[in-house]
Amino acid sequence: MPFAPVNGIELYYESHGSGPTVVFAHGAGGNHLSWWQQIPAFSKRFRCITFDHRAFGRSVDGEGDGRRGRRGFHDDLRALLDLLEIDDVRVVAQSMGGRTAVGFSLLNPGRCKGLVLAGTTGGAIDDGVRQLQDAYRDTDMGQLPLGKRSVSPALKERATAMEFLYRSIGRLNPTRPKDFLAPIPGYRGSSAERLAQAAFPILFLVGDHDAVTPPEIIEACHRATPGSRYAVIEHSGHSTYFEQPHAFNRAVMEFLVETL
């Protein structure tokens, strides 16, 4: 499968199926392989693009002055789509991928036709959301390492092999600096107002047992973004696409079809 020369790096991507394009942007615990339960379903109706963010999977970050880290995510996606001569896309983003999806969608007006934000605030936060986030960080669950909260304990109990596969996909990622995904100190911005004014539909998705971005936080982001939609995937933790793929695929497919 191909590598794309974008922004001074070789970005790994795959393309499956034909039709309107849907881009799948993975989270910090995954890479392009994370979407193995989505691509067979969605490629029957859409052209599906999966890729490895820089410093994930088979993609590397730049060196020296070319090292852009997560700040390069959204423009890497723009450059990849330009290279592939794809203008209009729908974007499905998981967790960290929300940064990529929102940045791309807002900085490239007219190109995004639908946005799914799964297990991510997408930066659509206000003071109410921040209060919920601060309160959750003070709980016992909120203080656990992210790796221990990325899937629900129920997944390991009912499907040990699936939980092992999830961890194995993440272990394929290269080592990154510990502060690679650290928030910008003192940043208090929000994408909510710009998302509310955007000319594309938005769906917030969350697992009912999400221990990274709990439902009450994602619902608050939905309320802060007038016009957006909100749905809960039952019996799932943070990684709804992996833990409950049939319910995830059904909710996302229904949403995407409405954007056609």
BANULUM-732046 format. One record per residue (C-alpha): x, y, z. Coordinates in steps of 0.02 Angstrom, whole numbers, plus 50000, padded with zeros to 5 digits. Layout:
XYZ;...
//
This chain:
500005000050000;500595017749963;501495031450055;501065049450014;502425062850013;501605076650117;502365090950216;504095083450214;503625065950273;502985049650199;501195047350261;500525029650251;498735027650189;497545015050112;496055017049997;494625004549987;492995004549889;492235017949779;490955031749792;490905047349902;492475048150010;492495044650197;494105047550293;494385037850455;495545046650579;496155035150717;496475038750900;498075038551003;497895020051042;497805014750861;498305017350681;497545013350510;497274995250565;496055000950699;494665002050570;494674983850516;492864981650574;492274997250481;493094996250310;492214980250249;490534988150292;490795005850230;491795001750073;490234994149998;489525011649979;490975023750002;492785026049956;493635023650124;495295031950163;496255026150316;497965033150362;499275033550498;499485050450580;501295056250582;502225046750721;500935032750717;500915016150627;502015016750473;502105035850465;503535045250546;503665063050607;504905074850528;506635078150597;507375094150663;506405109250599;505235097250508;504605089550670;502825095950682;502025083250799;500155084050823;500105101850757;500405094550585;498935082450590;497585092750505;498715099550369;499395082150334;497615076650298;497335091650186;498935087950090;498485069450073;496775073450001;497535086449883;498765073349822;497345061049792;496325074749707;494875072449827;493865088149861;492335083049961;492465071250110;491545064950262;492675062350413;492475049450550;493625053250695;494035043450852;494715052251007;496375060350957;495795060050776;494535073350824;495935086150824;496345081550646;494545081350587;494025097850665;495605106850613;495435100750434;493575104450424;493665122150492;495235127350400;494655120750232;492895127750209;491755118250092;492735102050091;491935093050238;490165086650206;489905077750371;490875075350533;490765061150659;491655064450825;491765048150923;492455048651099;493125066251073;492615083851119;493295090150954;493815105551052;491975110451068;492145115551249;491495129851354;491675133851538;490335121151581;491275107451490;492905112551573;492085111251745;491495093651704;493235088951642;494085095951797;492865086751912;493125070351819;495025071751829;494855072052019;493945055352024;494825038652049;494405033551870;494945050151798;496665048351875;497045031451797;498255031151649;497375033351482;497955016251425;496955008051564;495385017551513;495435015551324;494275000551323;492994994851450;493414980951575;491894971851505;492784969351338;494184959651421;492924949251518;491844944451370;493124944651229;494914942351290;495574939851113;494804956251055;495564965851199;497244957951159;497054962950975;496654980851024;498244981851128;499274973350991;498744986150860;499295000150975;500974991851007;501374993350821;501555012250844;503305019450862;503885027151024;503435045551039;503985059351159;502945058851319;502295076451286;501825072751105;499965074751138;500085086651285;498855101251278;499515118551241;499835126851411;498555140051453;497515137151297;495675141651327;494995141651150;493485132351085;492905126150917;491065125550969;490515142050894;491395138950728;490725121150719;488965127550753;489155139750608;489905126750491;488925121250339;489055102650376;488135091050496;489015084750653;488725069150756;489465066750930;489595048350977;490085041151146;490065024451236;488955023451389;490465017451492;491775028851414;493085031851548;494115044251446;492755056051385;491215051451488;489475053651411;489075068851518;490585077951447;490195073551266;488365077951290;488915094951357;489985097351200;488445093251096;487435106351191;488835118951165;488715115750977;486955120350921;486355110050773;487445095050812;486785077650850;487175066150995;487095047351013;487635034751144;488285017351102;487735005251238;488854992451323;490435001251265;491905010551335;492975023651249;493315013651090;491545011451026;492125007450848;493094992450916;492014986751062;490304987950980;490674988850793;488924984150733;488074997650835;489435010150790;489335006050605;487445007350604;487425024450688;488795031350578;488085023950417;486375031450450;487175048350480;488295047750328;486915042350211;485915057650263;487355068750208;487325062450028;
//
